Amino acid sequence: MAKVYVIHGPETVWHDEVLAALQQRVLESGFGEWNWSIYQGARDFTVDDLLTDLATLPWGAGEKVAVLKNAERVSSEELERLANWLQSQQPAGTLALFFDKLDQRLKWVKGLLALGEEVRCEALQGDALARYITDYCVLQGKTMKHKACELFMEMVSPDLNLVHNELDKLISFVGERVEITERDVAVITSLSPGEAEQNAVFAMTDHIAAGDQKGALQVLECLLNAGESPFRILPLIERQLRLLLAAKTRTGSFEETAQAMGERSAYPLRKASQYAGRFTLDQLYEGFGYIVEADREMKLGSPAEAVLQDLVVRLTVQQSQK
């Protein structure tokens, strides 16, 4: 085993798998509970106990591993002490450092990486994520064709914990049936956090595009009655206008345009494209002006619910006059 493992990146599922593999290695070599220790990083964490642990010989002839989780929470001064000690000493075991984020420009980070092995835990995207999803299904005796997988990826965040949860729900839903279809995905899969509210705003936009003032106000009332803050609803409406504008003016693929906008997936942009043709560019730009006015009024203390109702009315009247 390496002297040091530096594990970093946003995908926590990979973190967990690396941790489990290291623990299994220690358990297989004997005296597992004596040669395995975990430390939790914190702002006030000092490396003294960890250094003592690393300097202590393992029980028996087995592997010894010390783990520091949430290492990004530890001060740079303490991590620099740790790196300097590792550079000048020969530890009696292996050190595994887990970071959510890691600035590789720092001197002590470069020192740690030079001492051992780096394990990047990046979120899967595109074809790599699609292969992971279909392979997961195959291992459970199921299949998912390209179109169904594409829809699944549009609706679910690439966070593998969420992916696993939604796939398990689908696998349970189809029962004895082997294939997971597009319809299964559409019916069973939960939208990523925040997308449920966004779908309500899509519905409001649909009513606005049709000049259906009553329907648009009903959706707004539902959002408010559900406890949504007006200060959260306004940015959702503004985001919807941005999606409509992007869908109307895009020159690249949905995926490229969504990425350029900073969107997590292309799903909202694809959905917005269904309505984009119902708006002129002038109407969309005028709508942004209404958004700015509404934001100013709410911040100046006007009743937020009334401001949003007036905004929806103005957007609906604007569309009905197309």
Residue frames relative to the residue before (quaternion, step in Angstrom):
aa qw qx qy qz dx dy dz
M 1.0000 0.0000 0.0000 0.0000 0.00 0.00 0.00
A 0.5670 -0.6083 0.4371 0.3428 3.55 -1.20 0.58
K 0.6147 -0.5467 0.4268 0.3756 3.54 -1.29 0.41
V 0.7934 0.0345 0.0341 0.6068 3.56 1.02 -0.92
Y 0.1045 -0.7372 0.6617 0.0880 3.54 -1.16 0.73
V 0.1233 -0.7696 0.6241 0.0557 3.56 -0.87 1.01
I 0.0503 -0.8138 0.5779 -0.0338 3.55 -0.31 1.30
H 0.1651 0.8091 -0.5458 0.1423 3.59 -0.63 1.04
G 0.4843 0.6463 -0.5010 0.3110 3.53 -1.26 0.51
P 0.6321 -0.6104 0.3510 0.3233 3.58 -1.23 0.46
E 0.6460 0.5522 -0.3353 0.4066 3.61 1.14 -0.50
T 0.2682 -0.8218 0.4863 0.1273 3.55 -0.13 1.33
V 0.5469 0.6032 -0.4113 0.4098 3.62 1.14 -0.43
W 0.6501 0.4930 -0.3181 0.4828 3.60 0.99 -0.80
H 0.5907 0.5575 -0.3654 0.4547 3.61 1.03 -0.72
D 0.6849 0.4982 -0.2843 0.4493 3.55 0.85 -1.02
E 0.6631 0.5070 -0.3129 0.4531 3.58 0.99 -0.80
V 0.6323 0.5100 -0.3317 0.4797 3.59 1.02 -0.75
L 0.6443 0.5245 -0.3169 0.4576 3.58 0.95 -0.90
A 0.6697 0.5008 -0.2975 0.4606 3.59 0.92 -0.91
A 0.6478 0.5211 -0.3194 0.4548 3.59 1.01 -0.81
L 0.6490 0.5066 -0.3148 0.4723 3.58 1.00 -0.81
Q 0.6638 0.5005 -0.3103 0.4611 3.58 0.92 -0.87
Q 0.6373 0.5245 -0.3314 0.4571 3.58 0.99 -0.79
R 0.6173 0.5481 -0.3368 0.4529 3.57 1.06 -0.79
V 0.6706 0.4886 -0.2953 0.4737 3.58 0.96 -0.86
L 0.6574 0.5236 -0.3117 0.4433 3.58 0.92 -0.89
E 0.6675 0.5167 -0.2986 0.4453 3.56 0.99 -0.85
S 0.6942 0.4901 -0.2795 0.4469 3.57 1.12 -0.61
G 0.5916 -0.5983 0.3552 0.4072 3.60 1.29 -0.01
F 0.8224 0.1895 -0.1751 0.5071 3.57 -1.26 0.59
G 0.0967 0.8721 -0.4770 0.0507 3.57 1.14 0.69
E 0.7205 0.4550 -0.2767 0.4442 3.58 0.73 -1.01
W 0.6592 0.4961 -0.3089 0.4732 3.60 1.20 -0.43
N 0.7516 0.3832 -0.1948 0.5004 3.58 1.13 -0.59
W 0.6622 0.4579 -0.2962 0.5140 3.58 1.25 0.31
S 0.1136 0.7971 -0.5834 0.1066 3.59 -0.69 1.06
I 0.1633 -0.7818 0.5983 0.0641 3.56 -1.09 0.81
Y 0.1138 -0.7666 0.6309 0.0375 3.53 -0.99 0.98
Q 0.2871 -0.7559 0.5675 0.1555 3.57 -1.07 0.80
G 0.3926 -0.7393 0.5016 0.2185 3.55 -0.69 1.10
A 0.0747 0.7683 -0.6322 0.0665 3.56 -1.15 0.72
R 0.6928 -0.4874 0.3256 0.4200 3.55 -1.26 0.35
D 0.7591 0.3607 -0.1971 0.5049 3.60 1.02 -0.80
F 0.3773 0.7421 -0.4777 0.2806 3.60 1.24 0.27
T 0.1055 -0.7599 0.6369 0.0762 3.55 -1.06 0.83
V 0.4884 -0.7159 0.4327 0.2485 3.56 -1.06 0.76
D 0.3635 0.7764 -0.4712 0.2076 3.62 1.23 -0.03
D 0.6967 0.4566 -0.2837 0.4750 3.61 0.78 -0.99
L 0.6301 0.5364 -0.3291 0.4549 3.56 1.04 -0.76
L 0.6536 0.5060 -0.3146 0.4667 3.59 0.96 -0.83
T 0.6271 0.5233 -0.3333 0.4710 3.58 1.04 -0.77
D 0.6318 0.5357 -0.3146 0.4635 3.55 1.01 -0.87
L 0.6939 0.4834 -0.2779 0.4557 3.58 0.86 -0.97
A 0.6798 0.4841 -0.2889 0.4690 3.59 1.14 -0.56
T 0.6151 0.5642 -0.3360 0.4364 3.60 1.28 -0.28
L 0.4809 -0.6854 0.4676 0.2834 3.57 -0.85 0.98
P 0.5255 -0.6409 0.4544 0.3266 3.61 -1.08 0.66
W 0.5340 -0.5723 0.5043 0.3647 3.51 -1.34 0.32
G 0.8282 0.1334 -0.1224 0.5304 3.55 -0.93 0.89
A 0.6581 -0.5058 0.3832 0.4053 3.52 -1.23 -0.52
G 0.4691 0.7215 -0.4085 0.3041 3.58 1.28 0.18
E 0.6512 -0.4868 0.4136 0.4099 3.50 -1.42 -0.04
K 0.1530 -0.7620 0.6220 0.0949 3.54 -1.22 0.62
V 0.0184 -0.8066 0.5902 -0.0281 3.59 -0.86 0.97
A 0.1170 -0.7446 0.6540 0.0640 3.53 -1.06 0.92
V 0.1699 -0.8041 0.5680 0.0439 3.57 -0.81 1.07
L 0.0879 -0.7549 0.6467 0.0650 3.55 -1.05 0.84
K 0.1370 -0.8022 0.5796 0.0421 3.56 -0.41 1.28
N 0.8107 0.1989 -0.1836 0.5192 3.58 -1.24 0.54
A 0.1338 0.8465 -0.5045 0.1052 3.54 1.03 0.83
E 0.5746 0.6044 -0.3816 0.3987 3.60 1.17 -0.49
R 0.6212 0.5538 -0.3378 0.4397 3.60 1.23 -0.36
V 0.5808 0.5799 -0.3679 0.4372 3.58 1.26 -0.34
S 0.5550 -0.6274 0.4270 0.3407 3.57 -1.01 0.77
S 0.6057 -0.5736 0.4167 0.3613 3.56 -1.18 0.61
E 0.6092 0.5677 -0.3528 0.4268 3.57 1.08 -0.72
E 0.6869 0.4709 -0.2848 0.4746 3.59 0.92 -0.88
L 0.6566 0.4978 -0.3171 0.4696 3.58 0.98 -0.77
E 0.6152 0.5242 -0.3448 0.4774 3.57 1.13 -0.60
R 0.6039 0.5395 -0.3445 0.4749 3.61 1.07 -0.72
L 0.6537 0.5193 -0.3026 0.4598 3.55 0.96 -0.91
A 0.6716 0.4966 -0.3006 0.4604 3.58 0.89 -0.94
N 0.6545 0.5129 -0.3163 0.4567 3.59 0.95 -0.85
W 0.6403 0.5207 -0.3260 0.4612 3.59 1.00 -0.82
L 0.6715 0.5045 -0.2979 0.4536 3.59 0.90 -0.90
Q 0.6496 0.5201 -0.3167 0.4552 3.57 1.10 -0.68
S 0.7564 0.3873 -0.2040 0.4860 3.59 1.10 -0.66
Q 0.7465 0.3482 -0.1885 0.5348 3.59 1.24 -0.37
Q 0.3605 -0.6825 0.5829 0.2539 3.53 -1.34 0.28
P 0.2846 -0.7879 0.5144 0.1833 3.63 -0.24 1.17
A 0.5064 -0.6632 0.4694 0.2889 3.55 -1.18 0.62
G 0.7833 0.1752 -0.1140 0.5854 3.57 1.27 -0.16
T 0.6141 -0.5350 0.4349 0.3841 3.53 -1.32 -0.35
L 0.2267 -0.7490 0.6082 0.1334 3.55 -1.12 0.76
A 0.0850 -0.7778 0.6216 0.0360 3.58 -0.91 0.97
L 0.1141 -0.8034 0.5843 0.0134 3.55 -0.60 1.21
F 0.1332 -0.8001 0.5833 0.0439 3.58 -0.77 1.06
F 0.0199 -0.7953 0.6043 -0.0434 3.56 -0.70 1.19
D 0.4024 -0.6566 0.5692 0.2879 3.58 -1.07 0.70
K 0.7803 0.0482 0.0018 0.6235 3.54 1.03 -0.91
L 0.0508 -0.8013 0.5961 -0.0088 3.55 -1.11 0.72
D 0.2439 -0.7587 0.5912 0.1241 3.55 -0.78 1.09
Q 0.2221 -0.8326 0.4969 0.1024 3.56 -0.17 1.29
R 0.5198 0.6237 -0.4281 0.3969 3.59 1.25 0.12
L 0.5803 0.6134 -0.3713 0.3861 3.59 1.19 -0.48
K 0.5838 -0.6243 0.4002 0.3305 3.55 -1.04 0.87
W 0.6913 0.4796 -0.2997 0.4497 3.61 0.86 -0.91
V 0.5954 0.5465 -0.3644 0.4628 3.59 1.16 -0.55
K 0.6442 0.5123 -0.3167 0.4715 3.57 0.94 -0.87
G 0.6401 0.5345 -0.3209 0.4491 3.55 1.05 -0.78
L 0.6588 0.5032 -0.3040 0.4695 3.58 0.96 -0.86
L 0.6666 0.5072 -0.3057 0.4527 3.57 0.92 -0.90
A 0.6465 0.5236 -0.3221 0.4518 3.58 1.09 -0.68
L 0.6636 0.5325 -0.2981 0.4327 3.58 1.19 -0.52
G 0.8364 0.1050 -0.0104 0.5379 3.58 1.09 -0.53
E 0.6748 -0.4791 0.3844 0.4090 3.53 -1.10 -0.78
E 0.3150 -0.7345 0.5783 0.1639 3.52 -1.12 0.82
V 0.0807 -0.7721 0.6294 0.0361 3.57 -1.00 0.89
R 0.1834 -0.7966 0.5708 0.0773 3.57 -0.46 1.24
C 0.1240 -0.7947 0.5929 0.0398 3.57 -0.85 0.98
E 0.0714 0.8298 -0.5429 0.1073 3.54 0.48 1.26
A 0.5455 -0.5955 0.4743 0.3505 3.55 -1.20 0.56
L 0.4582 -0.6735 0.5077 0.2806 3.56 -1.02 0.80
Q 0.0593 -0.7888 0.6117 0.0105 3.55 -1.11 0.76
G 0.8548 0.2285 -0.1155 0.4514 3.54 -1.33 0.28
D 0.8557 -0.0700 0.0776 0.5068 3.54 -0.98 -0.96
A 0.6253 0.5456 -0.3466 0.4372 3.60 1.03 -0.75
L 0.6630 0.4842 -0.3024 0.4843 3.58 0.99 -0.82
A 0.6281 0.5386 -0.3350 0.4507 3.59 1.00 -0.81
R 0.6519 0.5031 -0.3151 0.4717 3.60 0.96 -0.84
Y 0.6333 0.5354 -0.3298 0.4510 3.56 0.99 -0.83
I 0.6636 0.5117 -0.3009 0.4552 3.58 0.93 -0.93
T 0.6990 0.4577 -0.2845 0.4701 3.59 0.82 -0.96
D 0.6302 0.5214 -0.3381 0.4655 3.61 1.03 -0.70
Y 0.6174 0.5425 -0.3365 0.4596 3.59 1.02 -0.79
C 0.6540 0.5079 -0.3054 0.4702 3.57 0.99 -0.87
V 0.6477 0.5302 -0.3199 0.4439 3.58 0.92 -0.92
L 0.6494 0.5245 -0.3187 0.4490 3.58 0.96 -0.83
Q 0.7058 0.4090 -0.2492 0.5219 3.58 1.24 -0.47
G 0.5771 -0.6241 0.3610 0.3836 3.58 1.28 0.28
K 0.6071 0.5421 -0.3526 0.4618 3.58 1.21 0.48
T 0.2350 -0.7397 0.6060 0.1743 3.56 -1.33 0.27
M 0.0653 -0.7679 0.6356 0.0464 3.54 -1.25 0.54
K 0.3268 -0.7708 0.5162 0.1808 3.57 -0.53 1.16
H 0.7500 -0.4537 0.2592 0.4055 3.52 -1.34 0.45
K 0.6850 0.4968 -0.3040 0.4377 3.61 0.79 -0.97
A 0.6560 0.4999 -0.3090 0.4736 3.57 0.98 -0.84
C 0.6463 0.5150 -0.3121 0.4686 3.57 1.02 -0.82
E 0.6340 0.5382 -0.3207 0.4534 3.57 1.01 -0.83
L 0.6574 0.4936 -0.3052 0.4807 3.58 0.96 -0.88
F 0.6234 0.5440 -0.3309 0.4539 3.58 0.99 -0.84
M 0.6835 0.4907 -0.2848 0.4593 3.58 0.90 -0.94
E 0.6384 0.5234 -0.3299 0.4579 3.59 1.10 -0.62
M 0.7300 0.4506 -0.2339 0.4575 3.56 1.05 -0.77
V 0.7705 0.3408 -0.1604 0.5143 3.58 1.10 -0.67
S 0.5212 -0.6243 0.4904 0.3132 3.55 -1.03 0.83
P 0.5393 -0.6413 0.4321 0.3333 3.64 -1.07 0.59
D 0.3877 0.6971 -0.4977 0.3407 3.61 1.25 0.07
L 0.4066 -0.7681 0.4376 0.2308 3.59 -0.46 1.19
N 0.5660 0.5681 -0.4041 0.4399 3.60 1.11 -0.40
L 0.6624 0.4767 -0.2946 0.4971 3.58 1.03 -0.82
V 0.6197 0.5480 -0.3380 0.4489 3.58 1.02 -0.84
H 0.6613 0.5066 -0.3043 0.4620 3.59 0.87 -0.95
N 0.6623 0.5241 -0.3095 0.4368 3.57 0.88 -0.95
E 0.7029 0.4599 -0.2701 0.4706 3.59 0.88 -0.95
L 0.6356 0.5139 -0.3358 0.4681 3.60 1.02 -0.69
D 0.6383 0.5221 -0.3307 0.4589 3.59 0.97 -0.78
K 0.6267 0.5247 -0.3319 0.4709 3.58 1.06 -0.73
L 0.6598 0.5058 -0.3033 0.4657 3.59 0.96 -0.86
I 0.6517 0.5211 -0.3122 0.4541 3.57 0.93 -0.92
S 0.6558 0.4932 -0.3051 0.4833 3.57 1.01 -0.78
F 0.6525 0.5464 -0.3101 0.4236 3.58 1.00 -0.86
V 0.7220 0.4491 -0.2708 0.4513 3.62 0.84 -0.91
G 0.3102 -0.7990 0.4789 0.1896 3.59 1.23 -0.24
E 0.8419 -0.0965 0.1060 0.5203 3.57 -0.77 -1.10
R 0.5555 0.6213 -0.3958 0.3857 3.58 1.18 -0.48
V 0.4382 -0.7287 0.4705 0.2356 3.57 -0.95 0.92
E 0.7662 0.3848 -0.2130 0.4684 3.60 0.78 -0.98
I 0.2505 -0.7101 0.6396 0.1544 3.54 -1.11 0.85
T 0.2080 -0.8320 0.5090 0.0737 3.58 -0.41 1.24
E 0.6866 -0.4371 0.3728 0.4455 3.55 -1.35 0.09
R 0.6404 0.5302 -0.3288 0.4480 3.57 0.97 -0.84
D 0.6164 0.5412 -0.3424 0.4581 3.59 0.99 -0.79
V 0.6612 0.5129 -0.3005 0.4576 3.55 0.91 -0.97
A 0.6813 0.5028 -0.2900 0.4460 3.58 0.87 -0.98
V 0.7052 0.4765 -0.2627 0.4547 3.58 1.01 -0.84
I 0.8011 0.3621 -0.1504 0.4522 3.56 0.81 -1.03
T 0.6613 0.5539 -0.3284 0.3847 3.58 0.91 -0.88
S 0.3510 -0.7213 0.5622 0.2014 3.55 -0.94 0.94
L 0.4818 -0.6400 0.5073 0.3176 3.54 -1.06 0.72
S 0.6109 -0.5482 0.4242 0.3826 3.54 -1.20 0.55
P 0.6703 -0.4942 0.3433 0.4343 3.59 -1.17 0.47
G 0.7697 0.3127 -0.2536 0.4955 3.58 -0.84 1.00
E 0.6315 0.5619 -0.3526 0.4014 3.59 1.10 -0.54
A 0.5567 0.5943 -0.4092 0.4116 3.63 1.12 -0.45
E 0.6612 0.4801 -0.2973 0.4940 3.57 0.96 -0.90
Q 0.6333 0.5387 -0.3309 0.4462 3.55 1.03 -0.82
N 0.6238 0.5385 -0.3426 0.4512 3.61 1.02 -0.71
A 0.6224 0.5240 -0.3425 0.4698 3.58 1.06 -0.69
V 0.6461 0.4989 -0.3204 0.4806 3.57 1.05 -0.74
F 0.5834 0.5468 -0.3691 0.4738 3.60 1.11 -0.62
A 0.6518 0.5120 -0.3137 0.4633 3.57 0.95 -0.89
M 0.6325 0.5225 -0.3255 0.4701 3.57 1.02 -0.80
T 0.6433 0.5274 -0.3109 0.4596 3.56 1.01 -0.87
D 0.6150 0.5498 -0.3401 0.4515 3.56 1.03 -0.79
H 0.6650 0.4874 -0.2986 0.4808 3.58 0.95 -0.87
I 0.6369 0.5233 -0.3265 0.4625 3.58 1.01 -0.82
A 0.6561 0.5232 -0.3067 0.4491 3.57 0.93 -0.94
A 0.7037 0.4328 -0.2538 0.5031 3.58 1.13 -0.67
G 0.4743 -0.6722 0.4405 0.3592 3.59 1.26 -0.06
D 0.4434 0.6982 -0.4401 0.3496 3.59 1.27 0.41
Q 0.1865 -0.8315 0.5167 0.0820 3.54 0.20 1.31
K 0.6437 0.5371 -0.3210 0.4406 3.59 0.95 -0.88
G 0.6781 0.4928 -0.2916 0.4607 3.59 0.90 -0.95
A 0.6490 0.5217 -0.3162 0.4546 3.58 0.98 -0.86
L 0.6740 0.4868 -0.2961 0.4703 3.58 0.96 -0.85
Q 0.6079 0.5512 -0.3523 0.4501 3.59 1.10 -0.63
V 0.6457 0.5029 -0.3191 0.4778 3.58 1.00 -0.83
L 0.6328 0.5251 -0.3288 0.4644 3.58 0.97 -0.84
E 0.6509 0.5172 -0.3126 0.4594 3.58 0.95 -0.87
C 0.6296 0.5344 -0.3280 0.4587 3.59 1.04 -0.79
L 0.6507 0.5136 -0.3137 0.4629 3.58 0.96 -0.87
L 0.6778 0.4857 -0.2920 0.4684 3.57 0.91 -0.92
N 0.6630 0.5053 -0.3046 0.4609 3.59 0.97 -0.84
A 0.6499 0.5133 -0.3093 0.4674 3.58 1.20 -0.58
G 0.6063 -0.6038 0.3330 0.3960 3.56 1.32 0.04
E 0.4146 0.7044 -0.4834 0.3134 3.59 1.23 0.18
S 0.4416 -0.6930 0.5065 0.2610 3.57 -0.92 0.91
P 0.5247 -0.6267 0.4663 0.3384 3.62 -0.96 0.79
F 0.6541 0.5152 -0.3146 0.4558 3.58 1.09 -0.68
R 0.6338 0.4603 -0.3392 0.5209 3.59 1.29 -0.08
I 0.6353 0.5436 -0.3317 0.4370 3.58 1.05 -0.75
L 0.6333 0.5567 -0.3450 0.4122 3.61 0.93 -0.84
P 0.6765 0.4616 -0.3202 0.4761 3.67 0.82 -0.80
L 0.6091 0.5460 -0.3604 0.4484 3.60 1.11 -0.58
I 0.6426 0.4951 -0.3215 0.4885 3.58 1.03 -0.77
E 0.6445 0.5167 -0.3201 0.4638 3.59 0.99 -0.84
R 0.6348 0.5201 -0.3272 0.4685 3.57 1.01 -0.82
Q 0.6353 0.5380 -0.3343 0.4417 3.56 1.01 -0.81
L 0.6383 0.5103 -0.3278 0.4740 3.59 1.00 -0.76
R 0.6330 0.5228 -0.3331 0.4637 3.59 1.02 -0.77
L 0.6477 0.5124 -0.3159 0.4671 3.58 1.00 -0.82
L 0.6396 0.5180 -0.3234 0.4668 3.58 1.00 -0.82
L 0.6563 0.5040 -0.3070 0.4700 3.57 0.97 -0.87
A 0.6632 0.4986 -0.3046 0.4677 3.59 0.93 -0.88
A 0.6539 0.5125 -0.3145 0.4592 3.58 0.97 -0.84
K 0.6820 0.4979 -0.2797 0.4569 3.57 1.06 -0.76
T 0.7948 0.3284 -0.1438 0.4896 3.59 1.03 -0.75
R 0.4224 0.7389 -0.4583 0.2561 3.62 1.23 -0.13
T 0.2159 -0.7614 0.5997 0.1183 3.53 -1.22 0.69
G 0.6999 0.4079 -0.2629 0.5240 3.59 1.25 -0.29
S 0.7212 -0.3963 0.3213 0.4686 3.55 -1.29 -0.26
F 0.6678 -0.4713 0.3757 0.4368 3.56 -1.29 0.23
E 0.6615 0.5230 -0.3111 0.4382 3.57 0.93 -0.91
E 0.6665 0.4993 -0.3024 0.4638 3.60 0.92 -0.92
T 0.6688 0.5014 -0.2996 0.4598 3.57 0.93 -0.91
A 0.6510 0.5163 -0.3158 0.4581 3.58 0.94 -0.89
Q 0.6484 0.5170 -0.3172 0.4600 3.58 0.98 -0.85
A 0.6544 0.5153 -0.3102 0.4582 3.59 0.98 -0.85
M 0.6732 0.4848 -0.2844 0.4804 3.58 1.16 -0.63
G 0.4853 -0.6637 0.4362 0.3657 3.57 1.24 -0.32
E 0.3979 0.7114 -0.4798 0.3246 3.57 1.25 0.42
R 0.5473 -0.6414 0.4422 0.3058 3.56 -1.12 0.75
S 0.7913 -0.0052 0.0165 0.6112 3.58 1.12 -0.67
A 0.5768 -0.5960 0.4370 0.3481 3.56 -1.32 0.20
Y 0.4257 0.7463 -0.4430 0.2558 3.60 1.24 -0.21
P 0.6893 0.4606 -0.3180 0.4599 3.69 0.73 -0.88
L 0.6496 0.5212 -0.3227 0.4498 3.59 1.01 -0.78
R 0.6280 0.5225 -0.3326 0.4712 3.58 0.99 -0.79
K 0.6725 0.4928 -0.3032 0.4614 3.56 0.93 -0.88
A 0.6397 0.5287 -0.3250 0.4535 3.58 1.00 -0.80
S 0.6070 0.5847 -0.3558 0.4038 3.58 1.06 -0.71
Q 0.5681 0.5998 -0.3809 0.4152 3.60 1.20 -0.44
Y 0.7594 0.3670 -0.1833 0.5051 3.57 1.17 -0.65
A 0.4880 0.7207 -0.4164 0.2627 3.58 1.20 -0.47
G 0.6539 0.5442 -0.3196 0.4173 3.59 1.00 -0.77
R 0.6225 0.5600 -0.3396 0.4284 3.59 1.21 -0.35
F 0.7022 0.4095 -0.2469 0.5276 3.58 1.30 -0.18
T 0.3396 -0.6799 0.5997 0.2507 3.55 -1.17 0.60
L 0.6368 -0.5190 0.3900 0.4160 3.57 -1.23 0.34
D 0.6307 0.5409 -0.3377 0.4423 3.59 0.99 -0.81
Q 0.6456 0.5194 -0.3226 0.4576 3.58 1.00 -0.79
L 0.6531 0.5104 -0.3171 0.4609 3.57 0.98 -0.81
Y 0.6662 0.4871 -0.3096 0.4723 3.59 0.91 -0.87
E 0.6286 0.5185 -0.3304 0.4763 3.58 1.06 -0.75
G 0.6190 0.5544 -0.3292 0.4485 3.56 1.08 -0.75
F 0.6229 0.5268 -0.3409 0.4673 3.60 1.04 -0.74
G 0.6171 0.5424 -0.3364 0.4602 3.57 1.11 -0.70
Y 0.6331 0.5193 -0.3217 0.4754 3.56 1.03 -0.79
I 0.6228 0.5467 -0.3326 0.4501 3.58 1.04 -0.81
V 0.6559 0.5126 -0.3086 0.4602 3.59 0.91 -0.94
E 0.6508 0.5126 -0.3133 0.4644 3.59 0.96 -0.87
A 0.6616 0.5087 -0.3071 0.4574 3.57 0.92 -0.91
D 0.6359 0.5308 -0.3230 0.4578 3.58 0.98 -0.84
R 0.6622 0.5043 -0.3071 0.4613 3.58 0.93 -0.90
E 0.6643 0.5098 -0.3114 0.4493 3.60 0.90 -0.90
M 0.6602 0.5064 -0.3144 0.4571 3.59 0.94 -0.87
K 0.6791 0.4901 -0.2925 0.4617 3.59 0.96 -0.84
L 0.6640 0.4849 -0.2987 0.4845 3.59 1.22 -0.49
G 0.6574 -0.5721 0.2881 0.3969 3.57 1.28 0.11
S 0.4138 0.6884 -0.4966 0.3290 3.60 1.19 0.16
P 0.6077 -0.5610 0.3990 0.3959 3.64 -1.08 0.64
A 0.4285 -0.7618 0.4230 0.2390 3.55 -0.43 1.26
E 0.6385 0.5324 -0.3418 0.4383 3.60 0.95 -0.82
A 0.6653 0.5025 -0.3004 0.4632 3.57 0.98 -0.89
V 0.6239 0.5364 -0.3387 0.4564 3.59 1.04 -0.75
L 0.6661 0.4938 -0.3041 0.4690 3.59 0.94 -0.86
Q 0.6292 0.5279 -0.3376 0.4599 3.58 0.99 -0.78
D 0.6528 0.5051 -0.3069 0.4738 3.57 0.99 -0.87
L 0.6244 0.5405 -0.3343 0.4541 3.59 1.03 -0.79
V 0.6665 0.4948 -0.3027 0.4683 3.58 0.89 -0.93
V 0.6323 0.5246 -0.3329 0.4628 3.58 1.00 -0.80
R 0.6689 0.5012 -0.3063 0.4555 3.60 0.88 -0.92
L 0.6654 0.4886 -0.3089 0.4723 3.59 0.94 -0.83
T 0.6564 0.5111 -0.3115 0.4593 3.58 1.03 -0.77
V 0.6468 0.5031 -0.3127 0.4804 3.57 0.97 -0.86
Q 0.6107 0.5599 -0.3356 0.4483 3.56 1.04 -0.85
Q 0.7031 0.4638 -0.2694 0.4669 3.58 0.88 -0.96
S 0.6604 0.5156 -0.3186 0.4433 3.60 0.99 -0.77
Q 0.6739 0.4804 -0.2860 0.4830 3.57 1.27 -0.42
K 0.3581 0.7639 -0.4699 0.2594 3.58 1.31 0.11
